[in-house]
Amino acid sequence: MDMTHYILLVGGIIVLSFIYQGVGMYIHSMSKKKFESENPDASIMVIKDCPWHPLGFTNTVECLSINGEAKPQISVGYGKRGYYVMPGANVLELQYETQRPGILHKWVRTTYDPQKIEVNVEPKKKYSISYNKKQSSFEFAEIA
């Protein structure tokens, strides 16, 4: 194979990856629209964390379950993760994890025990969930 074949191969792979990404985004947006049409009073809970950092200092909040059931994660805006929550009282099972570069090990990861919190959700609102390290607790607040 000469150089033009390699260029065509790499170009074809790039084009296919864009098509794959576009189809994935379309399917995700259609499932969001379907859920929102079936549940017009649903609210959104946005995860406030830092899952990526150029130096490796990350902290993530994972929602293990909502009312005892695993729920699908949605994308909210650009680069934000979230979950649909129904109006009324909801029990969230959440877990917090930090990661940083280590000296003796490549990475030092700390996973905190899961906590269950009860939150009251109003219809068609947007909320945020974050972890307060000083108080060792999750904070649930309405986004204005």
DSSP file with accessible surface (Angstrom, degrees, kcal/mol):
  #  RESIDUE AA STRUCTURE BP1 BP2  ACC     N-H-->O    O-->H-N    N-H-->O    O-->H-N    TCO  KAPPA ALPHA  PHI   PSI    X-CA   Y-CA   Z-CA
    1    1 A M              0   0  153      0, 0.0     2,-0.1     0, 0.0     0, 0.0   0.000 360.0 360.0 360.0 138.3    0.0    0.0    0.0
    2    2 A D    >>  -     0   0   88      1,-0.0     4,-1.4     4,-0.0     3,-0.6  -0.341 360.0 -86.2 -97.3-176.7    1.2    3.4   -0.8
    3    3 A M  H 3> S+     0   0  135      1,-0.2     4,-2.3     2,-0.2     5,-0.2   0.830 122.3  58.7 -62.3 -35.3    0.6    6.7    1.1
    4    4 A T  H 3> S+     0   0   79      1,-0.2     4,-2.5     2,-0.2    -1,-0.2   0.871 103.3  53.5 -66.1 -34.0   -2.7    7.5   -0.6
    5    5 A H  H <> S+     0   0   94     -3,-0.6     4,-2.4     2,-0.2    -1,-0.2   0.908 109.6  47.9 -64.7 -42.2   -4.2    4.3    0.6
    6    6 A Y  H  X S+     0   0  123     -4,-1.4     4,-2.8     2,-0.2     5,-0.3   0.916 111.8  49.7 -64.1 -41.4   -3.2    5.0    4.2
    7    7 A I  H  X S+     0   0  111     -4,-2.3     4,-2.6     1,-0.2    -2,-0.2   0.930 112.7  47.1 -63.4 -43.8   -4.7    8.6    3.9
    8    8 A L  H  X S+     0   0  128     -4,-2.5     4,-2.5     2,-0.2    -1,-0.2   0.900 112.6  50.3 -64.8 -39.3   -7.9    7.2    2.5
    9    9 A L  H  X S+     0   0   94     -4,-2.4     4,-2.3     2,-0.2    -2,-0.2   0.948 113.8  43.3 -64.4 -48.6   -8.1    4.5    5.2
   10   10 A V  H  X S+     0   0   83     -4,-2.8     4,-2.4     2,-0.2    -2,-0.2   0.923 114.7  50.7 -64.5 -42.3   -7.6    7.0    8.0
   11   11 A G  H  X S+     0   0   31     -4,-2.6     4,-2.5    -5,-0.3    -2,-0.2   0.916 109.9  50.5 -61.3 -41.2  -10.0    9.5    6.4
   12   12 A G  H  X S+     0   0   33     -4,-2.5     4,-2.6     1,-0.2    -1,-0.2   0.904 109.5  50.4 -64.2 -40.6  -12.6    6.7    6.1
   13   13 A I  H  X S+     0   0  101     -4,-2.3     4,-2.2     2,-0.2    -1,-0.2   0.918 110.9  49.3 -63.6 -41.5  -12.2    5.8    9.7
   14   14 A I  H  X S+     0   0   82     -4,-2.4     4,-2.0     2,-0.2    -2,-0.2   0.930 111.6  48.4 -63.9 -44.4  -12.6    9.5   10.8
   15   15 A V  H  X S+     0   0   85     -4,-2.5     4,-2.2     1,-0.2    -2,-0.2   0.934 111.6  49.9 -62.7 -43.3  -15.8    9.8    8.6
   16   16 A L  H  X S+     0   0  120     -4,-2.6     4,-2.7     1,-0.2    -1,-0.2   0.885 108.4  53.1 -63.6 -36.7  -17.2    6.6   10.1
   17   17 A S  H  X S+     0   0   62     -4,-2.2     4,-2.4     2,-0.2    -1,-0.2   0.895 108.8  49.6 -66.8 -36.9  -16.5    7.8   13.6
   18   18 A F  H  X S+     0   0  144     -4,-2.0     4,-2.4     2,-0.2    -2,-0.2   0.910 111.9  48.2 -65.7 -40.8  -18.4   11.1   12.9
   19   19 A I  H  X S+     0   0   98     -4,-2.2     4,-2.6     2,-0.2     5,-0.2   0.940 111.8  49.7 -63.9 -44.8  -21.3    9.1   11.5
   20   20 A Y  H  X S+     0   0  187     -4,-2.7     4,-2.3     1,-0.2    -2,-0.2   0.922 112.0  48.2 -59.4 -44.9  -21.3    6.8   14.5
   21   21 A Q  H  X S+     0   0  117     -4,-2.4     4,-2.5     1,-0.2    -1,-0.2   0.916 111.5  50.2 -62.8 -43.7  -21.3    9.8   16.9
   22   22 A G  H  X S+     0   0   38     -4,-2.4     4,-2.2     2,-0.2    -2,-0.2   0.917 110.8  48.2 -63.2 -42.4  -24.1   11.5   15.0
   23   23 A V  H  X S+     0   0   79     -4,-2.6     4,-2.6     2,-0.2     5,-0.2   0.922 111.7  50.9 -64.4 -41.7  -26.3    8.4   15.1
   24   24 A G  H  X S+     0   0   39     -4,-2.3     4,-2.3    -5,-0.2    -2,-0.2   0.914 110.7  48.0 -61.8 -42.9  -25.6    8.0   18.9
   25   25 A M  H  X S+     0   0  118     -4,-2.5     4,-2.5     2,-0.2    -1,-0.2   0.892 111.6  51.0 -65.7 -38.0  -26.5   11.6   19.6
   26   26 A Y  H  X S+     0   0  147     -4,-2.2     4,-2.3     2,-0.2    -2,-0.2   0.940 111.0  47.2 -64.8 -45.4  -29.7   11.3   17.5
   27   27 A I  H  X S+     0   0  105     -4,-2.6     4,-2.2     1,-0.2    -2,-0.2   0.924 113.0  49.9 -63.1 -41.4  -30.8    8.1   19.4
   28   28 A H  H  X S+     0   0   56     -4,-2.3     4,-2.1    -5,-0.2    -2,-0.2   0.935 111.2  47.9 -63.4 -44.2  -30.0    9.7   22.7
   29   29 A S  H  X S+     0   0   42     -4,-2.5     4,-2.4     1,-0.2    -1,-0.2   0.886 110.9  51.6 -67.7 -34.3  -32.1   12.9   21.9
   30   30 A M  H  X S+     0   0   70     -4,-2.3     4,-2.4     2,-0.2    -1,-0.2   0.911 109.8  48.9 -68.1 -38.8  -35.0   10.8   20.7
   31   31 A S  H  X S+     0   0   64     -4,-2.2     4,-2.3     2,-0.2    -2,-0.2   0.883 111.2  50.8 -68.8 -34.2  -35.1    8.7   23.9
   32   32 A K  H  X S+     0   0   47     -4,-2.1     4,-2.7     2,-0.2    -2,-0.2   0.936 111.2  47.7 -65.4 -44.5  -34.9   12.0   25.9
   33   33 A K  H  X S+     0   0  129     -4,-2.4     4,-2.1     1,-0.2    -2,-0.2   0.899 111.6  50.7 -63.3 -39.9  -37.9   13.4   23.9
   34   34 A K  H  X S+     0   0  128     -4,-2.4     4,-2.0     2,-0.2    -1,-0.2   0.940 112.4  45.9 -63.4 -46.6  -39.9   10.2   24.4
   35   35 A F  H  X S+     0   0   65     -4,-2.3     4,-2.0     1,-0.2    -2,-0.2   0.924 113.1  50.0 -63.0 -43.0  -39.3   10.2   28.2
   36   36 A E  H  < S+     0   0   83     -4,-2.7    -1,-0.2     1,-0.2    -2,-0.2   0.857 110.9  49.2 -66.6 -33.1  -40.1   13.9   28.4
   37   37 A S  H  < S+     0   0   90     -4,-2.1    -1,-0.2    -5,-0.2    -2,-0.2   0.867 115.2  43.9 -73.7 -33.7  -43.4   13.4   26.5
   38   38 A E  H  < S+     0   0  116     -4,-2.0    -2,-0.2     1,-0.2    -1,-0.2   0.744 126.1  32.9 -78.2 -26.1  -44.4   10.4   28.6
   39   39 A N    ><  +     0   0   46     -4,-2.0     3,-1.6    -5,-0.2    -1,-0.2  -0.649  66.7 167.3-130.0  74.3  -43.4   12.2   31.9
   40   40 A P  T 3  S+     0   0   83      0, 0.0    -1,-0.1     0, 0.0    -4,-0.1   0.735  76.7  54.3 -66.6 -19.7  -44.1   16.0   31.4
   41   41 A D  T 3  S+     0   0   81     82,-0.1    83,-1.5    83,-0.1    84,-0.2   0.431  80.1 125.8 -92.0   1.4  -43.6   16.8   35.1
   42   42 A A    <   -     0   0   15     -3,-1.6     2,-0.2    81,-0.2    44,-0.2  -0.279  46.8-150.6 -64.0 143.1  -40.2   15.2   35.4
   43   43 A S  E     -A   85   0A   1     42,-2.9    42,-2.5    81,-0.2     2,-0.4  -0.657  11.5-123.0-105.2 169.2  -37.4   17.3   36.8
   44   44 A I  E     -Ab  84 126A  29     81,-2.0    83,-3.1    40,-0.2     2,-0.6  -0.945  11.5-157.3-119.2 134.6  -33.7   17.1   36.0
   45   45 A M  E     -Ab  83 127A   0     38,-3.2    38,-2.1    -2,-0.4     2,-0.4  -0.954  14.2-154.4-109.8 117.1  -30.9   16.5   38.5
   46   46 A V  E     -Ab  82 128A   4     81,-3.5    83,-2.3    -2,-0.6     2,-0.5  -0.772  13.4-130.0 -94.0 133.6  -27.5   17.7   37.3
   47   47 A I  E     - b   0 129A   7     34,-2.7     2,-0.8    -2,-0.4    34,-0.5  -0.719  16.2-157.2 -83.5 124.0  -24.3   16.1   38.7
   48   48 A K        +     0   0  112     81,-2.9    83,-0.4    -2,-0.5     2,-0.3  -0.872  45.4 109.6-104.4  99.9  -21.8   18.7   39.8
   49   49 A D        -     0   0   38     -2,-0.8    11,-0.2    81,-0.1    81,-0.0  -0.858  68.0-110.7-151.1-172.4  -18.4   17.1   39.8
   50   50 A C  B     +E   59   0B  39      9,-2.5     9,-2.1    -2,-0.3    -2,-0.1  -0.753  34.1 167.1-131.1  82.3  -15.1   17.1   37.9
   51   51 A P        +     0   0   72      0, 0.0     2,-0.4     0, 0.0     7,-0.1   0.608  69.7  40.6 -75.8  -9.3  -14.7   13.8   36.0
   52   52 A W        +     0   0  194      7,-0.1     3,-0.0     5,-0.1     7,-0.0  -0.998  58.6 164.5-142.1 135.5  -11.7   15.1   34.0
   53   53 A H    >   -     0   0   67     -2,-0.4     3,-1.4     1,-0.1     5,-0.1  -0.982  39.0-129.0-146.6 137.3   -8.7   17.3   34.9
   54   54 A P  T 3  S+     0   0   97      0, 0.0    -1,-0.1     0, 0.0     0, 0.0   0.812 111.6  43.3 -60.8 -27.8   -5.5   17.7   32.9
   55   55 A L  T 3  S-     0   0  120      2,-0.1     3,-0.1    -3,-0.0    -3,-0.0   0.472 119.6-106.6 -95.6  -3.9   -3.3   16.9   35.9
   56   56 A G  S <  S+     0   0    8     -3,-1.4     2,-1.3     1,-0.2    43,-0.0   0.484  74.0 136.3  97.3   2.0   -5.5   14.0   37.0
   57   57 A F        +     0   0  105     43,-0.1     2,-0.3    41,-0.1    43,-0.2  -0.693  32.7 161.3 -85.0  94.8   -7.1   15.5   40.1
   58   58 A T  E     - F   0  99B  21     41,-2.1    41,-2.5    -2,-1.3     2,-0.3  -0.801  27.4-171.0-116.5 156.3  -10.7   14.3   39.6
   59   59 A N  E     -EF  50  98B  53     -9,-2.1    -9,-2.5    -2,-0.3     2,-0.4  -0.971  12.6-170.5-142.9 133.5  -13.8   13.9   41.8
   60   60 A T  E     - F   0  97B  20     37,-2.9    37,-2.2    -2,-0.3     2,-0.5  -0.960  16.2-152.8-129.6 144.8  -16.9   12.1   40.7
   61   61 A V  E     - F   0  96B   1     -2,-0.4     2,-0.5    35,-0.2    35,-0.2  -0.971  17.5-165.1-111.7 124.7  -20.4   11.7   42.0
   62   62 A E  E     - F   0  95B  73     33,-3.0    33,-2.4    -2,-0.5     2,-0.9  -0.949  14.9-145.8-113.5 132.5  -22.2    8.6   40.9
   63   63 A C  E     - F   0  94B  13     -2,-0.5     8,-0.2    31,-0.2    31,-0.2  -0.860  18.1-178.9 -95.0 104.6  -26.0    8.1   41.3
   64   64 A L  E     -     0   0B  68     29,-2.4     2,-0.3    -2,-0.9    -1,-0.2   0.864  63.5 -11.2 -74.3 -38.2  -26.2    4.4   42.1
   65   65 A S  E     - F   0  93B  13     28,-1.3    28,-2.6     5,-0.1     2,-0.5  -0.990  48.8-145.0-159.4 155.6  -30.0    4.3   42.3
   66   66 A I  E >  S-GF  69  92B   3      3,-2.8     3,-1.5    -2,-0.3    26,-0.2  -0.993  94.2 -13.8-123.5 117.6  -33.1    6.5   42.5
   67   67 A N  T 3  S-     0   0   79     24,-3.4    25,-0.1    -2,-0.5    -1,-0.1   0.867 131.1 -54.0  55.1  39.0  -35.9    5.0   44.7
   68   68 A G  T 3  S+     0   0   67     23,-0.4     2,-0.4     1,-0.2    -1,-0.3   0.478 119.4 102.1  81.3   1.7  -34.1    1.7   44.6
   69   69 A E  B <  S-G   66   0B 120     -3,-1.5    -3,-2.8     0, 0.0     2,-0.3  -0.949  74.0-119.5-121.8 140.1  -33.9    1.4   40.8
   70   70 A A        -     0   0   87     -2,-0.4    -5,-0.1    -5,-0.2    -6,-0.1  -0.587  34.8-159.9 -72.6 130.5  -30.9    2.1   38.5
   71   71 A K        -     0   0   85     -2,-0.3     2,-0.1    -8,-0.2    -8,-0.1  -0.858  21.2-102.8-113.7 150.0  -31.8    4.9   36.2
   72   72 A P        -     0   0  105      0, 0.0    12,-0.4     0, 0.0     2,-0.2  -0.451  35.4-122.7 -71.8 142.7  -30.2    5.8   32.8
   73   73 A Q        -     0   0   86     -2,-0.1     2,-0.3    10,-0.1    10,-0.2  -0.594  27.0-160.3 -82.2 145.8  -27.9    8.8   32.8
   74   74 A I  E     -C   82   0A  12      8,-2.8     8,-2.2    -2,-0.2     2,-0.5  -0.846  19.4-116.3-121.8 159.6  -28.6   11.7   30.4
   75   75 A S  E     -C   81   0A  57     -2,-0.3     2,-0.5     6,-0.2     6,-0.2  -0.835  25.8-164.5 -95.0 136.2  -26.5   14.4   29.0
   76   76 A V  E  >  -C   80   0A  11      4,-2.6     4,-0.5    -2,-0.5     2,-0.1  -0.954  56.4 -41.6-123.7 108.2  -27.5   17.9   30.1
   77   77 A G  T  4 S-     0   0   71     -2,-0.5     2,-0.8     2,-0.1     3,-0.1  -0.367 113.0 -16.2  71.9-150.5  -26.0   20.7   28.1
   78   78 A Y  T  4 S-     0   0  227      1,-0.2     3,-0.1    -3,-0.1    -1,-0.1  -0.791 130.5 -20.1 -97.7 110.5  -22.4   20.5   27.1
   79   79 A G  T  4 S+     0   0   73     -2,-0.8     2,-0.4     1,-0.2    -1,-0.2   0.605 102.1 122.9  75.9  11.3  -20.4   18.0   29.1
   80   80 A K  E  <  - C   0  76A 116     -4,-0.5    -4,-2.6    -3,-0.1     2,-0.3  -0.845  47.8-148.2-107.7 147.0  -22.7   17.7   32.0
   81   81 A R  E     + C   0  75A  39    -34,-0.5   -34,-2.7    -2,-0.4     2,-0.3  -0.779  25.4 155.9-108.6 154.9  -24.4   14.5   33.3
   82   82 A G  E     -AC  46  74A   0     -8,-2.2    -8,-2.8    -2,-0.3     2,-0.3  -0.950  28.2-132.0-162.3-179.5  -27.7   14.2   34.9
   83   83 A Y  E     -A   45   0A  12    -38,-2.1   -38,-3.2    -2,-0.3     2,-0.4  -0.985  25.3-114.5-141.9 149.9  -30.8   12.1   35.8
   84   84 A Y  E     -A   44   0A  25    -12,-0.4     2,-0.4    -2,-0.3   -40,-0.2  -0.712  32.7-170.5 -81.0 136.7  -34.5   12.5   35.5
   85   85 A V  E     -A   43   0A   2    -42,-2.5   -42,-2.9    -2,-0.4     3,-0.1  -0.984  17.4-128.4-127.8 141.5  -36.2   12.6   38.9
   86   86 A M        -     0   0   71     -2,-0.4    35,-0.2   -44,-0.2   -44,-0.1  -0.567  36.3 -90.4 -87.0 152.2  -40.0   12.4   39.4
   87   87 A P  S    S+     0   0   48      0, 0.0     2,-0.2     0, 0.0    35,-0.2  -0.227  90.2  35.3 -60.3 149.5  -41.9   15.0   41.5
   88   88 A G  E    S- H   0 121B  29     33,-3.2    33,-2.6    -3,-0.1     2,-0.3  -0.642 108.3 -13.9 106.6-163.1  -42.3   14.2   45.2
   89   89 A A  E     - H   0 120B  63     31,-0.2     2,-0.4    -2,-0.2    31,-0.2  -0.607  63.8-179.1 -79.9 132.2  -40.1   12.4   47.7
   90   90 A N  E     - H   0 119B   4     29,-2.8    29,-2.9    -2,-0.3     2,-0.6  -0.991  21.9-143.1-132.3 141.1  -37.1   10.5   46.2
   91   91 A V  E     - H   0 118B  53     -2,-0.4   -24,-3.4    27,-0.2     2,-0.5  -0.925  20.4-164.0-105.6 118.7  -34.4    8.5   47.8
   92   92 A L  E     -FH  66 117B   0     25,-3.1    25,-2.5    -2,-0.6     2,-0.7  -0.883  10.5-155.4-104.4 131.3  -31.1    8.9   46.1
   93   93 A E  E     +FH  65 116B  54    -28,-2.6   -29,-2.4    -2,-0.5   -28,-1.3  -0.940  27.6 177.8-104.8 114.4  -28.2    6.4   46.6
   94   94 A L  E     -FH  63 115B   0     21,-3.0    21,-2.8    -2,-0.7     2,-0.4  -0.864  18.8-163.9-122.6 151.9  -25.0    8.3   45.8
   95   95 A Q  E     -F   62   0B  50    -33,-2.4   -33,-3.0    -2,-0.3     2,-0.4  -0.993   7.7-152.0-136.4 142.8  -21.3    7.6   45.9
   96   96 A Y  E     -F   61   0B  12     -2,-0.4    16,-2.9    16,-0.3     2,-0.4  -0.908  14.1-179.8-117.0 140.1  -18.3   10.0   45.8
   97   97 A E  E     -FI  60 111B  52    -37,-2.2   -37,-2.9    -2,-0.4     2,-0.3  -1.000   8.0-165.3-141.4 138.0  -14.9    9.1   44.5
   98   98 A T  E     -FI  59 110B  23     12,-2.7    12,-2.5    -2,-0.4     2,-0.3  -0.900   4.7-171.7-118.5 154.4  -11.6   11.1   44.2
   99   99 A Q  E     +FI  58 109B  34    -41,-2.5   -41,-2.1    -2,-0.3    10,-0.2  -0.996   9.7 164.0-145.0 139.9   -8.5   10.4   42.2
  100  100 A R  E     - I   0 108B 116      8,-1.9     8,-3.0    -2,-0.3   -43,-0.1  -0.980  44.6 -88.2-148.3 158.8   -5.1   12.0   42.1
  101  101 A P  E     - I   0 107B  45      0, 0.0     6,-0.3     0, 0.0     2,-0.2  -0.436  48.2-146.6 -66.7 143.1   -1.6   11.2   40.8
  102  102 A G        -     0   0   22      4,-1.2     6,-0.0     3,-0.5     0, 0.0  -0.561  17.3-141.5-106.7 173.3    0.4    9.3   43.4
  103  103 A I  S    S+     0   0  167     -2,-0.2    -1,-0.1     4,-0.0     3,-0.0   0.848 103.9  23.6 -97.8 -51.3    4.1    9.2   44.3
  104  104 A L  S    S+     0   0  160      2,-0.0     2,-0.3     0, 0.0     3,-0.0   0.764 131.4  39.6 -86.5 -27.2    4.5    5.5   45.1
  105  105 A H  S    S-     0   0  136      1,-0.1    -3,-0.5     0, 0.0     3,-0.1  -0.830  85.4-118.8-116.9 160.1    1.6    4.3   42.9
  106  106 A K  S    S+     0   0  184     -2,-0.3    -4,-1.2     1,-0.2     2,-0.3   0.918  97.2  11.4 -65.0 -42.2    0.5    5.6   39.6
  107  107 A W  E     -I  101   0B 132     -6,-0.3     2,-0.6    -3,-0.0    -1,-0.2  -0.996  61.8-150.0-138.6 144.3   -2.9    6.7   40.9
  108  108 A V  E     -I  100   0B  41     -8,-3.0    -8,-1.9    -2,-0.3     2,-0.5  -0.964  21.9-174.6-113.8 115.8   -4.5    7.1   44.3
  109  109 A R  E     -I   99   0B 146     -2,-0.6     2,-0.5   -10,-0.2   -10,-0.2  -0.950   8.1-168.2-116.3 130.4   -8.2    6.6   44.3
  110  110 A T  E     -I   98   0B  59    -12,-2.5   -12,-2.7    -2,-0.5     2,-0.5  -0.977   2.3-168.9-119.9 121.8  -10.5    7.1   47.3
  111  111 A T  E     -I   97   0B  64     -2,-0.5   -14,-0.2   -14,-0.2     2,-0.2  -0.948  12.2-147.4-111.9 122.7  -14.0    5.8   47.1
  112  112 A Y        -     0   0   71    -16,-2.9   -16,-0.3    -2,-0.5     3,-0.1  -0.581  31.7 -91.4 -86.4 151.8  -16.4    6.9   49.9
  113  113 A D        -     0   0  137     -2,-0.2   -17,-0.2     1,-0.1    -1,-0.1  -0.278  50.9 -97.5 -60.0 144.2  -19.2    4.7   51.2
  114  114 A P        -     0   0   59      0, 0.0     2,-0.4     0, 0.0   -19,-0.2  -0.298  40.1-157.4 -62.0 145.5  -22.5    5.1   49.4
  115  115 A Q  E     -H   94   0B  58    -21,-2.8   -21,-3.0    -3,-0.1     2,-0.5  -0.967   8.3-143.4-124.8 145.0  -25.0    7.4   51.2
  116  116 A K  E     +H   93   0B 144     -2,-0.4     2,-0.4   -23,-0.2   -23,-0.2  -0.925  22.6 178.9-106.2 129.7  -28.8    7.5   50.8
  117  117 A I  E     -H   92   0B  36    -25,-2.5   -25,-3.1    -2,-0.5     2,-0.5  -0.963  22.3-136.4-127.6 148.8  -30.4   10.9   51.0
  118  118 A E  E     -H   91   0B 141     -2,-0.4     2,-0.3   -27,-0.2   -27,-0.2  -0.906  25.8-177.8-104.9 130.0  -34.1   11.8   50.7
  119  119 A V  E     -H   90   0B  12    -29,-2.9   -29,-2.8    -2,-0.5     2,-0.5  -0.930  23.3-135.7-126.6 150.1  -34.9   14.8   48.6
  120  120 A N  E     -H   89   0B 118     -2,-0.3     2,-0.4   -31,-0.2   -31,-0.2  -0.940  25.1-163.2-107.0 124.3  -38.2   16.5   47.8
  121  121 A V  E     -H   88   0B   4    -33,-2.6   -33,-3.2    -2,-0.5     3,-0.0  -0.891   7.6-150.1-115.0 134.2  -38.6   17.4   44.1
  122  122 A E    >   -     0   0   96     -2,-0.4     3,-0.8   -35,-0.2    -2,-0.0  -0.702  38.3 -86.9 -95.9 155.1  -41.0   19.9   42.5
  123  123 A P  T 3  S+     0   0   67      0, 0.0   -81,-0.2     0, 0.0   -80,-0.1  -0.270 101.8   2.2 -64.2 143.6  -42.3   19.4   38.9
  124  124 A K  T 3  S+     0   0  148    -83,-1.5     2,-0.3     1,-0.2   -81,-0.2   0.780  97.3 128.5  56.4  38.2  -40.4   20.7   36.0
  125  125 A K    <   -     0   0   69     -3,-0.8   -81,-2.0   -84,-0.2     2,-0.4  -0.744  54.7-127.2-116.2 167.7  -37.4   22.1   37.9
  126  126 A K  E     -b   44   0A  94     17,-0.4    17,-3.2    -2,-0.3     2,-0.3  -0.967  28.5-178.8-118.4 131.3  -33.7   21.7   37.6
  127  127 A Y  E     -bD  45 142A  12    -83,-3.1   -81,-3.5    -2,-0.4     2,-0.3  -0.837  15.1-143.8-124.9 161.2  -31.6   20.6   40.6
  128  128 A S  E     -bD  46 141A  17     13,-3.3    13,-2.3    -2,-0.3     2,-0.4  -0.938   5.5-159.6-124.4 150.0  -27.9   20.0   41.2
  129  129 A I  E     +bD  47 140A   0    -83,-2.3   -81,-2.9    -2,-0.3     2,-0.3  -0.997  21.9 157.4-128.1 131.7  -26.2   17.4   43.4
  130  130 A S  E     - D   0 139A  30      9,-1.9     9,-3.1    -2,-0.4     2,-0.5  -0.923  37.0-112.3-144.2 171.3  -22.7   17.8   44.7
  131  131 A Y  E     - D   0 138A  28    -83,-0.4     2,-0.7    -2,-0.3     7,-0.2  -0.929  15.3-152.7-114.4 131.5  -20.5   16.5   47.5
  132  132 A N  E  >> - D   0 137A  35      5,-3.1     5,-1.5    -2,-0.5     4,-1.1  -0.892   6.2-167.6-101.9 108.5  -19.2   18.7   50.3
  133  133 A K  T  45S+     0   0  114     -2,-0.7    -1,-0.2     1,-0.2     5,-0.0   0.844  84.4  57.2 -67.3 -33.3  -15.9   17.2   51.6
  134  134 A K  T  45S+     0   0  201      1,-0.2    -1,-0.2     3,-0.1    -2,-0.0   0.892 119.2  30.3 -65.7 -38.8  -15.8   19.3   54.7
  135  135 A Q  T  45S-     0   0  130      2,-0.2    -1,-0.2    -3,-0.2    -2,-0.2   0.480 101.2-132.9 -96.3  -5.7  -19.2   18.1   55.9
  136  136 A S  T  <5 +     0   0   67     -4,-1.1     2,-0.3     1,-0.2    -3,-0.2   0.898  69.0 106.9  52.7  46.3  -18.9   14.6   54.3
  137  137 A S  E   <S-D  132   0A  36     -5,-1.5    -5,-3.1   -22,-0.0     2,-0.3  -0.974  72.2-105.9-148.5 160.6  -22.4   14.9   52.8
  138  138 A F  E     -D  131   0A  17     -2,-0.3     2,-0.5    -7,-0.2    -7,-0.2  -0.651  27.3-145.8 -87.8 146.6  -24.2   15.5   49.6
  139  139 A E  E     -D  130   0A  79     -9,-3.1    -9,-1.9    -2,-0.3     2,-0.5  -0.966  10.3-168.4-117.9 125.4  -25.8   18.8   48.8
  140  140 A F  E     +D  129   0A  48     -2,-0.5     2,-0.3   -11,-0.2   -11,-0.2  -0.950  19.8 162.6-112.5 121.5  -29.0   18.9   46.8
  141  141 A A  E     -D  128   0A  51    -13,-2.3   -13,-3.3    -2,-0.5     2,-0.3  -0.984  39.0-108.5-143.2 152.8  -30.1   22.4   45.6
  142  142 A E  E     -D  127   0A  99     -2,-0.3     2,-0.6   -15,-0.2   -15,-0.3  -0.573  29.6-133.0 -79.2 138.9  -32.4   24.0   43.0
  143  143 A I              0   0   59    -17,-3.2   -17,-0.4    -2,-0.3    -1,-0.0  -0.836 360.0 360.0 -92.3 125.8  -30.7   25.7   40.1
  144  144 A A              0   0  140     -2,-0.6    -1,-0.0   -19,-0.1   -17,-0.0  -0.257 360.0 360.0 -73.9 360.0  -32.2   29.1   39.4
